[in-house]
Amino acid sequence: MDELAVFLAVFKDKGFRVAAKKLGLSPSTVSERITALEVRLGVPLFIRTTRSVMPTEAGRTLAERMTPLLDEMRLVLNDVASSQQEVRGTLKLNVTGAVMVDILPPLLDRFLSRHPGLHVEIMVDDRLIEATAEGCDAGIRYGEHLAKDIIAVPIGPRTQRLALAAAPSYLDSQSAPSHPGELVDHDCIRLKYSSGALIPWEFEREGETVSVNPAGRLTIGVNGAAAAIDLARSGKGVIATFENWLQPHFATGELLPVLPAWWTAFEGPWLYFPSRFMSAPLRAFVDFLAGEREGLQDR
């Protein structure tokens, strides 16, 4: 089983050194275990060159069939560890950075307080990937990015809005726009995904939809959203981002709403996972989220 786990790591990372680093082993140990597995099976699993490590057809077949089996084994072990009254084990989540600002942290705080025997591991990733393929129990994404053959559980606010804001000092020096089309004449702070694509600026009012693409005096990756908001607070331009991120600064007056009648609403995030995978820690988290929703409905 150790040899198979090493094999899958090399297959996934396409190299001995990267796999060795993640496994906490030396490259020579990884190479020895792969060789031992190949001798045991009687077939080569990788084609090794000085520049690359490529799976053979036998290696590819083994990886495709063993991955779900080892995932099931990991879930069984987690369930056994959680067979006592107290849930134990590790919950691994692959989440978009958008939920790490003010949605997921307070939920995790309450969840961990309820289950002191659990550990949570968070992988923050804005790429559109299959969470379980990255070794995670579940992922958190927005609805437009979810596959149809998965289970999705609502998490956090069910409706959010793309809001526009600028500092009073900026609006004192510039005429506030009266229509989204006028934003192209303003200094704008744009955010972009890790893929390099800009987050679209789309607005709607009374059936009229407007999409604008200002050049952006400043463009910052979504992982630097907090810095982008700080730059807006200092008067560097108009920013468009989650209303819930901007609300604290509206409350202090450091930022003012821009074109609030045009802000567009969209569905909140979802916890998603394939139906065949539900470890005890994940089941506990899903039950916890259901309890949170019931609590909100009772208020």
C-alpha positions in Angstrom: 0.0 0.0 0.0 2.9 2.4 0.7 4.3 1.7 -2.7 0.9 2.4 -4.4 0.6 5.7 -2.5 4.1 6.7 -3.7 3.2 5.6 -7.2 0.1 7.8 -7.3 2.0 10.7 -5.9 4.6 10.4 -8.7 1.8 9.9 -11.3 -0.1 13.0 -10.1 3.0 15.3 -9.8 4.7 13.9 -13.0 8.0 13.7 -11.2 10.0 12.0 -8.5 11.4 15.2 -6.8 8.1 17.0 -6.5 6.4 13.8 -5.2 9.2 13.2 -2.8 9.0 16.7 -1.4 5.2 16.4 -0.8 5.6 12.9 0.8 8.5 13.9 3.0 10.8 11.3 1.5 14.1 11.5 -0.4 13.9 11.2 -4.2 16.1 8.0 -4.0 13.5 6.4 -1.6 10.7 7.3 -4.0 12.6 5.8 -6.9 13.4 2.6 -5.0 9.7 2.1 -4.1 8.6 2.6 -7.6 11.2 0.1 -8.8 10.1 -2.4 -6.2 6.4 -2.0 -7.3 7.4 -2.5 -10.9 9.4 -5.6 -10.0 6.4 -6.9 -8.0 4.0 -6.3 -10.9 6.4 -7.4 -13.6 5.7 -4.3 -15.8 7.2 -0.8 -16.1 5.0 1.9 -14.8 7.0 5.0 -15.9 9.2 6.0 -18.8 12.1 7.9 -17.2 14.3 10.4 -19.1 16.6 13.1 -17.8 13.8 15.7 -18.5 10.6 13.9 -17.7 8.7 11.0 -16.1 5.8 9.8 -18.2 3.4 6.9 -17.2 3.3 3.8 -19.4 -0.1 2.5 -20.5 0.1 0.1 -17.6 0.9 2.9 -15.2 -2.0 5.0 -16.5 -4.4 2.1 -16.1 -3.2 1.4 -12.6 -3.6 5.0 -11.5 -7.1 5.3 -13.0 -8.3 2.2 -11.1 -6.4 2.6 -7.9 -7.2 6.3 -7.2 -10.9 5.7 -6.3 -10.0 2.6 -4.3 -7.5 4.5 -2.2 -9.9 7.4 -1.7 -12.5 4.9 -0.5 -9.9 3.4 1.9 -9.1 6.8 3.3 -12.8 7.4 3.9 -13.1 4.0 5.7 -10.2 4.8 7.9 -11.7 8.2 8.7 -15.0 6.6 9.5 -13.4 4.1 11.8 -11.5 6.9 13.6 -14.8 8.7 14.0 -16.8 5.6 15.2 -16.7 6.8 18.7 -19.2 9.5 19.9 -16.7 12.2 19.1 -16.0 12.8 15.3 -12.3 12.5 14.5 -10.1 12.8 11.4 -9.3 15.5 8.9 -11.6 17.5 6.7 -9.8 18.7 3.6 -11.4 21.6 1.6 -10.5 23.2 -1.6 -12.0 26.7 -1.6 -12.1 29.9 -3.6 -10.3 32.8 -2.0 -13.6 34.8 -2.0 -15.0 32.8 0.9 -11.9 33.2 3.1 -12.5 36.9 3.9 -15.7 36.9 5.9 -17.7 33.8 5.0 -15.8 30.6 5.9 -13.6 31.7 8.9 -16.5 32.3 11.4 -18.2 29.1 10.2 -15.0 27.1 10.8 -14.6 28.7 14.2 -18.0 27.4 15.3 -17.5 24.1 13.6 -14.2 23.4 15.3 -15.5 24.4 18.7 -18.3 21.8 18.2 -15.9 19.0 17.1 -12.6 19.4 19.1 -11.3 16.0 17.7 -11.4 17.2 14.1 -8.7 18.9 12.0 -9.4 21.1 9.0 -7.0 21.6 6.1 -7.8 24.4 3.7 -6.4 24.7 0.1 -7.1 28.1 -1.3 -7.4 27.9 -5.1 -9.3 30.0 -7.6 -8.8 27.5 -10.5 -11.7 25.5 -11.7 -10.7 22.1 -10.6 -12.3 18.9 -9.2 -11.7 19.2 -5.5 -11.5 15.4 -4.9 -8.9 15.0 -7.7 -6.7 17.3 -5.5 -7.1 14.9 -2.5 -9.8 17.0 -0.8 -13.1 15.9 0.6 -15.0 18.8 -0.9 -14.7 22.2 -2.5 -16.4 25.6 -2.2 -17.2 27.4 -5.4 -19.9 29.6 -6.9 -22.8 28.1 -8.7 -21.8 28.9 -12.3 -18.6 26.9 -11.8 -20.2 23.7 -10.5 -20.5 20.4 -12.5 -24.0 18.9 -12.8 -23.1 15.5 -11.4 -22.2 16.6 -7.9 -24.0 17.3 -4.6 -24.1 21.0 -3.7 -24.9 22.3 -0.2 -25.4 26.1 0.3 -22.9 27.8 2.5 -22.8 31.4 3.6 -25.2 34.1 2.3 -27.5 32.9 -0.4 -27.4 36.2 -2.3 -24.4 38.5 -2.7 -23.9 41.7 -4.9 -21.2 43.1 -7.0 -20.8 46.7 -5.6 -19.0 49.8 -6.7 -17.2 52.1 -4.3 -14.8 55.0 -4.2 -13.3 57.2 -1.5 -14.8 60.6 -0.7 -11.5 62.2 -1.7 -11.7 60.6 -5.2 -15.3 61.6 -5.7 -14.5 65.2 -4.6 -11.9 65.4 -7.4 -14.1 63.6 -10.1 -17.7 63.9 -11.1 -19.5 60.8 -9.8 -20.7 58.6 -12.7 -24.4 58.6 -13.3 -24.3 55.6 -15.6 -22.0 52.5 -15.8 -20.9 53.5 -19.3 -19.2 56.6 -17.7 -16.8 54.3 -15.7 -14.5 54.1 -18.8 -13.6 57.8 -18.1 -12.6 57.1 -14.5 -9.6 55.7 -12.7 -10.6 52.1 -11.9 -9.2 49.4 -9.8 -9.7 46.0 -11.4 -9.4 42.5 -9.9 -8.4 39.5 -11.9 -8.6 35.7 -11.3 -5.5 33.6 -10.9 -6.1 32.5 -14.6 -5.4 36.1 -15.6 -9.0 36.9 -16.7 -10.4 40.1 -15.4 -13.4 39.9 -13.1 -16.2 41.2 -15.4 -18.0 44.5 -14.5 -21.7 43.8 -15.3 -24.5 45.9 -14.0 -28.3 45.9 -14.3 -31.2 48.2 -13.6 -34.9 47.9 -14.5 -34.1 45.3 -17.2 -31.2 47.2 -18.8 -27.9 45.3 -18.6 -24.6 47.1 -19.1 -21.1 45.4 -19.4 -18.1 47.8 -19.1 -14.5 47.0 -19.4 -12.5 50.0 -18.2 -8.7 49.8 -18.8 -8.0 50.0 -15.0 -5.3 52.2 -13.6 -4.6 49.4 -11.2 -5.1 45.7 -11.8 -4.6 43.3 -8.8 -5.1 39.5 -8.4 -8.1 38.5 -6.3 -5.7 37.2 -3.6 -4.7 40.9 -3.1 -8.3 42.1 -2.8 -7.7 43.5 0.6 -4.9 45.7 -0.8 -7.1 46.7 -3.7 -9.8 47.9 -1.2 -7.1 49.8 0.8 -6.0 51.6 -2.4 -9.6 52.5 -3.1 -9.9 53.9 0.4 -6.8 56.1 -0.2 -8.5 57.6 -3.2 -6.9 55.8 -6.1 -10.1 55.1 -8.0 -13.4 53.2 -8.3 -13.4 49.5 -7.3 -16.0 46.8 -8.0 -16.1 43.8 -5.7 -18.2 41.9 -3.2 -20.6 44.2 -1.3 -20.0 42.3 1.9 -16.3 43.2 1.6 -17.0 46.9 1.2 -19.8 47.2 3.8 -17.4 47.8 6.8 -15.9 50.7 4.9 -19.3 52.1 4.0 -20.1 52.1 7.7 -17.0 54.1 8.6 -17.4 56.5 5.6 -14.0 55.6 4.2 -15.7 54.4 1.0 -18.9 55.7 -0.6 -21.3 53.6 -2.7 -21.2 54.3 -6.5 -24.2 53.6 -8.7 -25.9 51.5 -6.1 -29.1 51.2 -8.2 -27.0 49.2 -10.8 -25.4 46.7 -8.4 -26.1 43.1 -9.6 -27.1 40.2 -7.3 -25.7 36.7 -7.7 -26.1 33.4 -5.9 -23.9 32.7 -2.9 -21.3 29.9 -2.6 -21.8 26.2 -2.4 -20.0 23.3 -0.7 -19.8 20.6 -3.3 -18.6 16.9 -3.4 -19.4 13.8 -5.5 -22.1 11.6 -4.0 -19.8 8.6 -3.6 -17.5 10.4 -1.2 -18.7 11.5 2.2 -16.2 10.9 5.0 -17.3 11.3 8.7 -15.7 14.7 9.0 -17.5 15.9 5.8 -20.7 14.5 7.0 -20.3 16.4 10.3 -19.6 19.6 8.3 -22.7 19.1 6.1 -24.8 18.5 9.2 -23.3 21.6 10.9 -24.2 23.7 7.8 -27.8 22.4 7.9 -28.0 23.4 11.5 -26.7 26.9 10.7 -29.3 27.4 8.0 -32.1 26.2 10.4 -30.8 28.7 13.0 -31.0 31.6 10.5 -34.5 30.6 9.5 -35.6 30.6 13.2 -34.4 34.1 13.8 
